[in-house]
Each structure stands twice: as structure tokens, then as C-alpha cells.
Amino acid sequence: MSGAELAALLERRGFDFAAGVPCSLIEDLIAALERDPCGRYVAAPREDAAVGLAGGAWLAGRRPAVLMQNSGLGTSLNALASFSLMYGLPCLLVVTWRGFQGKDAPEHILTGQITPSLLELLGIPHRVLARDSIAADLDWARREMDTLMQPVALVIPPGVLETGHGSAAGGGGPGETRGSGLRGIPGHRMLERGVDSVVEPGPPPPAADPTPRPTRADEARDVLRPVISRREAIAEAVKQLGDEPLIHANGYICRESFSVADRPQNFYMIGSMGLASAIGLGVALARPARRAVVFDGDGNLLMNLGVVGTVGALAPKNFVHLVFDNEVYGSTGNQASPSRAVRLDRIARAAGYRTAAAVTAPDEVGAALRAALATDGPHFVLVKVTTGEADVPRIPHTPHAIRDRFRAAVQAP
Ligand SMILES: Cc1ncc(C[n+]2csc(CCOP(=O)(O)OP(=O)(O)O)c2C)c(N)n1
């Protein structure tokens, strides 16, 4: 079967969202998905981010697939265990089998040996795809994931899918339009930037950097001094919300937000650290008519920083990203985070967010979120907050209860 035929089969079986990291064994499948005029394939920076994107998309009403090399199973282990499996989120995992039967490059041998065991350990039902049963295997996987409410895997050994016929959208082969597969994602700017984004070779760099170094006074002006706690900042932000889906990073961000206001539109990420931005992006892409808001932490953001690039590239107008930056891993005892030395808002701006504000005062938090909710994004708001956790309880809802009420609220008209 060709990659294009499998892409068409996936579409006929109702798979309307895909995210992944490429493997050459499925290059034609990805190329076909990238060409999809509805733009349903998202190039994720890591496989765990793809799992987060898919989970967000399912919560918002899509039927997702995640495409990965079996090496990506290792990368996504925690996301599968403490997100997809814990909340019970259906998803088709299309996992290529490098190192199959011990015949491959050295880096694939061990992972190839343990690929079925990894899936068994996780409790993920799987079938090894064979040429003559692809449609039946896909039907089985679809039924299983819906019945069991969890991820199900199809493992693809070499030689089952044809490769080498489809040019990937990003490959820029003759006659190919770069990024054409992303056309359908609302607000996608890659094409709008068009030829302007091509970097022309410039003159050679000067021998010595003539840029004046920042003085101490410049540096002092740059320092953002936090004046409010994370809980106070969360309370100011929540005042601006209506019925927007709100995806929280793990740790005390969840708990403090719960103590301010528990809403059915709140998704509390009580497991996977670093995944909130990917989940929120999945929700935003799946429901372009609704704004999706993420309450992130600096440690969480830095753990999966590549998602910032995905947001910049796709530029969803309805994505609003707040980061409560206390410059520490607060939930685990205030260990220093790199955000002490790195302005996260500047990273977001450089990545392509439409706006990136940095605020400290309570009224600034409210004003920044009000503006973000009233205009096209993607928006990034860095909220510098003091260290310290409020004395607040754990989230009392079960993961399934969080899932069900969030899903119902997000899909409500
Ligand atoms: C993969 C993984 N590593 C480590 C942890 C432990 N952990 C839970 S919350 C947290 C800190 C999160 O830091 P940040 O996003 O800055 O939020 P803060 O707690 O400071 O508000 C850590 C390290 C975890 N849950 N998962």
C-alpha cells in the first residue's frame, strides 16, 4: 500500500487530526498528510508533544493519530503513561519498527528488540501491520481505542508501506510548495510570509562585533521585579475569562487555579510535566472558533520549548499562552530554573507569536489577558511572580472526571 492510500484510508475511517515526528519508513504517508488541504497534520518537535497535541485534539472532538518512529516511544513514555493512559484518551499510534528482526543500524537494535515489550508494559494493545491486512488492522485499532478509551498502536515493519514516492511538503522538491500541507490550519502564517521569509545570503560578518554591550543601567532596566504571588496573578487572570478552555501545567499552577475558581472548562494536567502547551495547542487547532488559554510554568515551558516553535510556525489566532514565571521549580522545592537568566517572552516573540508581553503588576496581568482575548494571536504573556506556594488542596477530581467535563464543555456550542 502506498502512503497516499493509507492517508486516504485514515481519512475514510474518520481520523481527522495527526501529529508526529517523521521516520523514513512512513515518509510517503507523512507527505500525503502534509499535502492534505485541510491541514490536519502537525509537525511536532518531539513525540511526547505529538501525544499532547493529539490528546488536546481528541478532547476538542477530533479523532487523532500520532506518527512516530519506535525510538519516539521512549521519548513519549511519560506522556503516554501520565496523560493518554491516565486520563483515558483514545489515539491511534502509528509506530514504525526500526531494528526489526535485529537488522538495522546500531542505534535501532535495542529499541527494535524491546518495541513490543514497551507497548505491552504500558498496556497499549497493538498489532504489527501486514500488507494484506492493513484495512482490517486499522478497523481493529479504531474499535479498540474507542472501546477501551486509550491509545492503541499499529506497528509498521520495513517493507509494509511503499516509500520514496511522495515528496514531503517541507522537502521542497521540484514543483512542491513548501508548507502546502498546512494550508487549512486557521491563521497559519507560513504561506502568508511567502517569499519574504527567504533569507538572502548577506555580506560576510564583520571581524569584530560592533554591537555595544549592554551597560549595567541597561541590564537593570531589563530586570522584571515580581511583586505578586502566582496565586494572586492567577486570580487576576481568571477574572478576565469567560468560557474559554483553560489548560493548566502540572504542580501548584493547577492547585492554585483550582482554589481560585474551579470551572468545567479547566483541564488540570496533574501528570505529564511540560505538556500543557502542546495540549492547549491541540485544543486550539481542533476548535479554531474558540480561544484556548494555557496557564504554564517556566519549568514546564522549558521542558518542551520546541512547542513554542510549533506555535510560531502555525500561528493559531486563537491561542493564548500565559507563563507564570517564578524563576524556580516551585512545586518541587524552589530549585533554580534557567528563566532567571532567559527572557521567555523574547523567545516567544522570536519564534513568531504575534504578541509577547511581560508583566508584573496585578492590573497589567488583567490588561494583558484582556487584550489577548480581544485580538488575533497567538499571544504570549510572561507574568513574573514571586516564589512560594499557597496552602491549597490537591485537585479532588479524578482524571476521568476532569476529561469528561472538559470535553463536554469544549464541545458545547
Ligand atoms: C517529567 C517530570 N519531571 C519532574 C517532575 C516533578 N515536577 C513536578 S512540578 C515541577 C516543577 C514545575 O515547575 P514550573 O513549571 O516552573 O512551575 P512551578 O511549580 O514553579 O509553578 C517538577 C519538577 C514531574 N512531574 N515530571
PDBQT file of the ligand as one rigid body, heavy atoms in Angstrom, charges set to zero:
ROOT
HETATM    1  C1  LIG A 501       8.837  14.524  33.890  1.00  0.00    +0.000 C 
HETATM    2  C2  LIG A 501       8.750  15.120  35.242  1.00  0.00    +0.000 A 
HETATM    3  N1  LIG A 501       9.849  15.570  35.851  1.00  0.00    +0.000 NA
HETATM    4  C3  LIG A 501       9.756  16.163  37.066  1.00  0.00    +0.000 A 
HETATM    5  C4  LIG A 501       8.539  16.281  37.687  1.00  0.00    +0.000 A 
HETATM    6  C5  LIG A 501       8.436  16.905  39.072  1.00  0.00    +0.000 C 
HETATM    7  N2  LIG A 501       7.826  18.243  38.998  1.00  0.00    +0.000 N 
HETATM    8  C6  LIG A 501       6.505  18.462  39.227  1.00  0.00    +0.000 A 
HETATM    9  S1  LIG A 501       6.065  20.055  39.132  1.00  0.00    +0.000 SA
HETATM   10  C7  LIG A 501       7.656  20.511  38.816  1.00  0.00    +0.000 A 
HETATM   11  C8  LIG A 501       8.050  21.950  38.703  1.00  0.00    +0.000 C 
HETATM   12  C9  LIG A 501       7.371  22.684  37.609  1.00  0.00    +0.000 C 
HETATM   13  O1  LIG A 501       7.994  23.930  37.514  1.00  0.00    +0.000 OA
HETATM   14  P1  LIG A 501       7.294  25.186  36.876  1.00  0.00    +0.000 P 
HETATM   15  O2  LIG A 501       6.676  24.824  35.572  1.00  0.00    +0.000 OA
HETATM   16  O3  LIG A 501       8.276  26.302  36.839  1.00  0.00    +0.000 OA
HETATM   17  O4  LIG A 501       6.104  25.505  37.856  1.00  0.00    +0.000 OA
HETATM   18  P2  LIG A 501       6.125  25.993  39.386  1.00  0.00    +0.000 P 
HETATM   19  O5  LIG A 501       5.996  24.745  40.191  1.00  0.00    +0.000 OA
HETATM   20  O6  LIG A 501       7.382  26.736  39.663  1.00  0.00    +0.000 OA
HETATM   21  O7  LIG A 501       4.930  26.866  39.472  1.00  0.00    +0.000 OA
HETATM   22  C10 LIG A 501       8.508  19.406  38.764  1.00  0.00    +0.000 A 
HETATM   23  C11 LIG A 501       9.973  19.481  38.507  1.00  0.00    +0.000 C 
HETATM   24  C12 LIG A 501       7.412  15.783  37.005  1.00  0.00    +0.000 A 
HETATM   25  N3  LIG A 501       6.180  15.873  37.497  1.00  0.00    +0.000 N 
HETATM   26  N4  LIG A 501       7.545  15.223  35.793  1.00  0.00    +0.000 NA
ENDROOT
TORSDOF 0
